[in-house]
Amino acid sequence: MKILYLTNQFYLHGGIEKILSQKINYLLDAGYEVVLCTSEHQNREYVYPLNKRLKHIDLKVDYIRNKSYFHPKNLIKSWVHFRRLKKIIHHEQPDVIISVNYTPEQYFIPFIEKKIPKVKEFHSSGDTLYFKNNLIGMLKKQLFSLFNYYHCLVVLNPDEIKYYPFSNIKVIPNFINLEKGFKIEPTKQKIILAAGRIAPVKQFDHLIAVWARIGSYFPDWQVKIFGEGDVILTNELKHQINSLKVNNIQLMGSTNQLDKEMQNASVYAMTSANECFPMVLLEAQAAAISIIAYDCPNGPRNILENDLSGILTQPNSIPDFAASLKRLLKDENLRLEMGARAVKQVKQFSPENVMGMWEDLFKDLNK
C-alpha cells in the first residue's frame, strides 16, 4: 500500500514534523510505500530523521510566508501548487492521501483524483476556529465546509469533535516511541522546562510572570524555555525577563536534544492558550517529569490525570498557576509520585496502539 503525505516543509522544529517523522518511519518499517510531498522544503536538511527508503518530492511552490495565503501573490502560487500537485498525484497513484498541515492544498485536495481516499489531520484545537462577519470571514467559512469532501477527518482527542460539524470524523491521538528508551535519572535536578515555538499561543510571558511571583522562594531552581520563532516576540520576552528582574530563567533557543534535557529536569510547565495534543507532554511523561499545565482546550486534559500524573490549573490564571507550581516545587515526594504515574500512563500512547488505528483506517478506506 502506498501512502502519500502532504505538508509544507520538513526543516522547522514542530510537533507536526516530529510526529510525522515517526509515522513515516513506522510505516516504512512495516512494509508500506511512503511518499512525502512538500510545497516549500527548499532542499534543506530534515529537522527529524527519516528512513532512507522514503521518497520525497518538493513542489517548490515557495509561498511568501510573511503574507496571508489570501494575498494576490500567494493566490497565484496556490494555482501553481494545484497544478503541480495534481501531476504528482496522477503519477504516483497512492492508495491514501493525507494532508497534515494548513497550507492552501488542504482545500483543493478533495477535487484531485476523486476516487483516491483522502484524509485530513487537524493538529491544532478547533477552539481557535472563528469566522469574522466580513468578506474574508465568509470565504473562510466556505472553505471550511470543503472538509466535508474528505473521506475521513482525524482529530487528536474526543473534545475536538464538537468543532467539526461533519460525519466523517475519527479520533486518533499522537504517539510516542518508547522503544528509544527515555532515560530516567534517579536524582532529578532542580530544573523547570518549557518548550515550543515562540508564538503568542504558547504564552511564555505567563510563565515568566509566574516565576516573577515565586522565583525568589526557590533561588536554587532554574527555568529553561526552549524554542525559536517570532523574533519580535522573542525580544519582548527578553525585555520582560529583564524588566521584572527575574532570576534563573533563560530563553535557550531551539534544540535537537530536548529528550536529554528532560532526563535531568524535575518539572515541565505549559502555559499555552490552547493545545490539541502536545507531543512534548508525552515526552515529559516518558521521562518521569511531573507536569503542570493550564487546563486549556483541549490537549492537556486528554493526556494528564489531574493531581495524579500532573496538575491542571485554571486556564490563563497566572495566580492559580503560580500557587500550584509553588506547591509542586516544595513537595519532592509529590513530584516523584506524579512522575512515576506519568511513566505508566504514557504507555497507552505507544506506536503499536496508535498506528494500529491508522492501519485499520487505511484498510477501511481501501475496501
C-alpha positions, 0 to 999 in steps of 0.5 A, a space after each residue: 500500500 502506498 501512502 502519500 503525505 502532504 505538508 509544507 516543509 520538513 526543516 522547522 522544529 514542530 510537533 507536526 514534523 516530529 510526529 510525522 517523522 515517526 509515522 513515516 518511519 513506522 510505516 516504512 518499517 512495516 512494509 508500506 510505500 511512503 511518499 512525502 510531498 512538500 510545497 516549500 522544503 527548499 532542499 534543506 536538511 530534515 529537522 527529524 530523521 527519516 528512513 532512507 527508503 522514503 521518497 520525497 518530492 518538493 513542489 517548490 511552490 515557495 509561498 511568501 510566508 510573511 503574507 496571508 495565503 489570501 494575498 494576490 501573490 500567494 493566490 497565484 502560487 496556490 494555482 501553481 501548487 494545484 497544478 503541480 500537485 495534481 501531476 504528482 498525484 496522477 503519477 504516483 497513484 497512492 492508495 491514501 492521501 493525507 494532508 497534515 498541515 494548513 497550507 492552501 492544498 488542504 482545500 483543493 485536495 478533495 477535487 484531485 483524483 476523486 476516487 483516491 481516499 483522502 484524509 485530513 489531520 487537524 493538529 491544532 484545537 478547533 477552539 481557535 476556529 472563528 469566522 469574522 462577519 466580513 468578506 474574508 470571514 465568509 470565504 473562510 467559512 466556505 472553505 471550511 465546509 470543503 472538509 466535508 469532501 474528505 473521506 475521513 477527518 482525524 482529530 487528536 482527542 474526543 473534545 475536538 469533535 464538537 468543532 467539526 460539524 461533519 460525519 466523517 470524523 475519527 479520533 486518533 491521538 499522537 504517539 510516542 516511541 518508547 522503544 528509544 528508551 527515555 532515560 530516567 535519572 534517579 536524582 532529578 535536578 532542580 530544573 523547570 522546562 518549557 518548550 515550543 515555538 515562540 508564538 503568542 499561543 504558547 504564552 511564555 510571558 505567563 510563565 515568566 510572570 509566574 516565576 516573577 511571583 515565586 522565583 525568589 522562594 526557590 533561588 536554587 531552581 532554574 527555568 529553561 524555555 526552549 524554542 525559536 520563532 517570532 523574533 519580535 516576540 522573542 525580544 519582548 520576552 527578553 525585555 520582560 525577563 529583564 524588566 521584572 528582574 527575574 532570576 534563573 530563567 533563560 530563553 535557550 533557543 531551539 534544540 535537537 536534544 530536548 529528550 536529554 534535557 528532560 532526563 535531568 529536569 524535575 518539572 515541565 510547565 505549559 502555559 499555552 492558550 490552547 493545545 490539541 495534543 502536545 507531543 512534548 507532554 508525552 515526552 515529559 511523561 516518558 521521562 518521569 517529569 511531573 507536569 503542570 499545565 493550564 487546563 486549556 482546550 483541549 490537549 492537556 486534559 486528554 493526556 494528564 490525570 489531574 493531581 495524579 500524573 500532573 496538575 491542571 490549573 485554571 486556564 490563563 490564571 497566572 495566580 492559580 498557576 503560580 500557587 500550584 507550581 509553588 506547591 509542586 516545587 516544595 513537595 519532592 515526594 509529590 513530584 516523584 509520585 506524579 512522575 512515576 504515574 506519568 511513566 505508566 500512563 504514557 504507555 497507552 500512547 505507544 506506536 503499536 496502539 496508535 498506528 494500529 488505528 491508522 492501519 485499520 483506517 487505511 484498510 477501511 478506506 481501501 475496501 
